């Protein structure tokens, strides 16, 4: 029970607070806290705002004034007849008006306020609320004091004109004093106007703080702009290092501030006076090099003079810097600084370049022992420095002269170049050697060296443009730089460049090919050593071209195969020779390959050609596709003469039957001791054909593989031995086979009544039997024929004709029998007498009769 009572008390207290807040909420009209102190003759703006109201967002306001007790109506935002007769003229002239700042705030503006305007001002808002809550008016006291602020400039005259040079210093003074009866503070600001608006320079605020204007912060921190106070309420502006931006009209702007009842500062009036008009004259400076374009010879001296002219008077110092650039359009950041002389006449250090001060306006640059790399553009830059009050120096102007072109003529040596071919090729792969020699050398110094560049030019038919290709070149250190053409051959040593003597360079092609035919020429370059020990090319001389060419004819190769024994039987030795003849091939060598085209194609050789044995150009024999392990030494290929080769095959068998050829390749010596293939040739075919006789017989067997691919075990179908006995394997289907011999070398297999299980790959295997001279039959290796795929197409109509007829007949008979059995059953077996129950028939009576 105790907890329940406490909870009820808390709820009642919360409800009471909410009710109080609801009653306290209402319209609030606000004006500034008074009194408001204003200076006679100034413009006064008294703000008034309203909040926490109901109704439309834009509210109306009424202003009234009272000197003692009664209020006089001044102006209203919604009622034009609200103004009393006393204020109608001032309101009509606009001396008193309302200025709306938002929907819920206005300002009462009184221009040229007078002592009679001192009193209480009340701001009222007509009610737009559903209930009357809050305050609907507020009052503020306005106090009008006399104008005690006085601002003046120099005593001599109100405004002066100053003409200054760039970099000078100047000072301006103004006086500001107030005799206000209230405790007020002054805010002094120096301003300048160079265009249409005034810009703040430096201020001494009413709170006693210095404040630099926008853009003057850095100059204020460095001390170039200062504001000092002096006797007799004077304020002095000091400006050092004046620039053209400092020109314009200067004024002293003074505002008077008073602290309000709320503790904030309020500006009550503002006055200004123009002090001076300052014009800054730019310092004129001309920088000119005495000469325009200069040409000097290598190893001579370069003498240039920079003249400066200025209208500056008084104390100043000049700074001069000399620059060098390869282009006249380069900026100072891209140019190279040669020498400089600062304002204290201190010159930077250099060995071959000197800078001297000839007179007050002339500065001389001397470059000794010039070379070609000193050619370019020279210009000088000058700057004028003036002293400041604190002892430092300020740069007032800087100018750069126009560039002067300097051309250094090199001391070119005089020489000729002669090119000749010491070795010329007559065939492909012959060596070629060219010598490039320097002759008639004159006017050369110890600081001159020669290098060579080799070029190739191809002969093109017609009017096609001839392009030159660089083979190789040498730099000043005689380092070889290969060109794009033949780079790999140079790296492999097939093309050699060398320097045989001080005046002779050579080019050697170890093995010249047809692509090397064309014109060759060399370029001898002279290099001069500069003072920094670098080498610069000074001259190029090109030799006459030398043509490298030899007549070429097409290679020809003829191969003839001859069978040494015109007739032989199985078991004898087969022998044939290949004779080779060639033309237009330099010192040829031949490689021979024996091939055979057999009528029975082996599965490992689907093309029907078998590579048996080969002999390369170095007489190395190799068995190619010869796989008969029982006759590894049964084939021999040997070189009888330089252009004649003999092939032997011992103990020939029936499987060796076919066409035999010699494939010959002619080789000529290539680069690096290698052999280069020249041309290929094929001989006429030599046939091995075994004639049948009583001394030869065959066993023939037929097999089938029941698949599209030969991936199952073969099934024996039938066989015929050499005695003519036919043997058939057991078959599951109704089809039949027959095997017969139709010629001495032909055997035929027939399938009668083919069925679907007869499909597949079919092939025969032949086993030759040869009777030797002693009358003994010897079995030869089996020969397997190429498989033939057999597909069986089924006759759908004949296959299903009789089964369909039988099925239809049986269905008809069974249907009729079912109908007969059903009829008999319903007629005799399932009959019952049904007695009909007599029903009483009555008519329905109508409802009316009922």
FENTAZI-V954902 format. One record per residue. PHI is phi in whole degrees, 0 to 359 (* if undefined). Layout:
phi = <PHI PHI>
This chain:
phi = <* 296 294 294 294 296 296 295 296 297 295 295 294 296 296 296 297 297 295 298 296 294 289 285 290 179 294 232 252 235 227 298 288 259 279 265 266 227 266 300 89 265 265 243 233 252 277 214 222 229 213 56 242 252 96 295 289 272 256 255 224 236 243 226 228 220 274 230 242 280 262 250 286 256 202 223 275 232 239 288 265 288 292 284 297 295 249 295 295 293 291 296 287 87 292 235 204 254 238 280 261 197 295 241 207 221 232 269 254 238 274 55 293 238 303 291 275 283 160 257 243 244 251 237 232 299 284 235 270 289 231 275 216 87 251 245 206 211 239 216 267 245 245 254 249 283 277 248 269 229 233 213 260 294 291 293 206 290 216 237 239 240 247 235 264 299 97 285 242 209 227 231 232 215 242 219 215 231 240 292 291 266 277 242 241 256 239 251 230 267 230 229 232 257 233 257 233 273 236 291 258 206 232 246 286 292 264 81 248 271 221 279 283 300 89 248 297 294 292 292 293 279 90 287 233 223 231 240 257 228 291 61 57 261 231 250 259 245 235 249 54 295 241 297 289 275 284 144 269 247 221 249 252 240 239 252 235 224 272 281 294 274 91 271 274 232 277 256 194 209 222 218 214 282 262 200 245 251 242 255 268 294 283 279 213 247 237 223 269 297 246 267 241 236 230 231 266 306 81 275 251 252 237 231 235 253 254 243 226 218 266 286 242 88 269 202 228 253 239 233 225 256 236 231 216 281 230 287 265 291 274 297 291 272 279 258 282 273 213 216 233 282 292 266 65 269 258 292 278 201 275 260 237 228 229 230 265 290 217 298 244 233 226 254 251 235 247 265 55 288 226 297 290 278 290 160 236 245 210 240 237 235 223 253 245 235 281 251 293 269 93 274 242 232 276 261 204 212 221 235 283 288 290 250 279 238 245 258 276 283 274 280 285 249 202 242 231 236 239 219 259 280 221 237 279 250 228 298 75 283 284 231 223 241 239 249 239 266 229 53 283 221 55 252 247 291 267 242 223 243 228 231 230 253 231 234 229 271 282 245 288 69 259 296 289 270 256 261 239 282 276 193 217 237 272 295 265 62 274 283 240 293 273 290 281 74 301 293 293 293 293 275 84 282 238 239 247 211 245 282 207 295 238 225 237 231 233 232 257 297 227 280 251 296 290 272 289 156 261 236 211 238 236 263 252 260 243 248 274 266 291 267 67 268 251 234 291 248 199 234 231 258 275 288 275 242 268 251 203 213 286 234 234 293 287 233 216 237 234 236 257 232 270 285 246 289 217 201 242 298 98 276 264 264 218 214 239 236 252 242 224 221 222 64 241 281 39 283 232 236 243 237 230 263 239 224 249 259 291 263 279 279 296 281 233 294 278 87 248 246 273 264 210 224 224 277 292 262 64 263 269 214 283 268 255 281 246 283 292 283 230 298 263 277 236 222 231 222 263 277 226 298 234 221 227 235 242 233 226 272 50 296 236 299 292 275 297 155 257 246 224 251 257 245 241 269 240 237 299 249 288 68 74 270 259 247 290 258 202 245 216 234 276 289 282 244 262 255 229 272 280 285 202 291 269 221 216 224 256 240 232 251 232 225 243 279 198 290 258 277 249 237 289 290 248 287 266 198 217 229 277 291 267 89 272 261 234 249 276 289 241 266 268 268 288 228 238 217 234 217 257 258 201 302 237 231 228 237 248 242 245 259 64 300 239 293 281 272 286 128 271 242 209 242 240 252 247 284 236 238 267 281 295 273 89 264 278 243 274 264 298 292 240 256 277 287 295 239 273 247 247 248 262 267 274 296 297 291 290 254 295 292 301 293 297 297 296 295 297 298 296 294 298 297 294 296 296 295 295 297 296 294 295 297 295 286 277 241 273 242 277 223 273 248 273 276 285 284 254 276 261 229 270 279 275 288 291 292 294 294>
